């Protein structure tokens, strides 16, 4: 699935936060941004019996491979 790159500012902010190693917490303030990233094929939702629906979002293979490009963040020098 090709990754859509026309993302809202909220989705880009979540994406940049994740690329920079920030919080992975999903709550009502960022849930729609995560859903947008899922629709774009960048991340996917994880649900758990005790944790509930959409308690975590993980990178798709393509989203992870293109995370720096999609977020506009510079790749850290190794």
N, C-alpha and C positions, 0 to 999 in steps of 0.2 A: 504494500500500500504506500503510495507516495505521500510524503509529509507536506502538509499545507504550511506555507510560511506567512500567510496574512493573518496574524494573530492580534487580538486586542491588547491594549496596554496592560491590563490585569494579567492576562495569560503570559505575556512577555516578562512581567515582573516575577511571577511564580517561577517561570523557566530560568531566569537569571539567578534567582535565589537558590534553586536546586543545583545549578551548574557551579555556583560559588560555594556549595557545601552547606547551605543554610537549612533551616527547619524543614522537615518533611511532614509536619502536622497538617492534616486536612480538617478544616472546620467550616462553619457556615460563611465565613468571610472570604474564603478562597476556593470553595468547592466548585463554583461555576467556572472559574479559571482553569481548574484541573480538568473539568469536564470538556472544556474547549480544547485543551491539550490532548485529551483522549480522542475527541472527534477528528483532530488533525493527524492522528496516528503517531504522536510523539510519546505518549504515556498510556498506561492502561490501569484501570481500577482493580484493587484487591479488596476482597471482602472476607470477613471471618465470622464464625459462629458467635464468638463472644465479643468480638470487636465491632461488628456491624458492617453495614454496606459502605463501600468506598472509604474505608478507614486509612487507606494508603494508596499511593499511585507509584507505579514503577515505570522505568523507561522501556519503550519498545526497542528492539535491536537497532532499527533505523534511527529512532530518536536519539538513542545514546551515541551512535556513531556520528550524528550531525549536531550534537548538543551545542558545541561552541559556535558553529555557523548559525544555527537557528536563534540562539540567544544574543548574538552579537558580542559575546564575551571573548576576550583574548585567551588563547590557550596558554596555560601556565607552562613556563619553561621547565623541562625536566633536567 
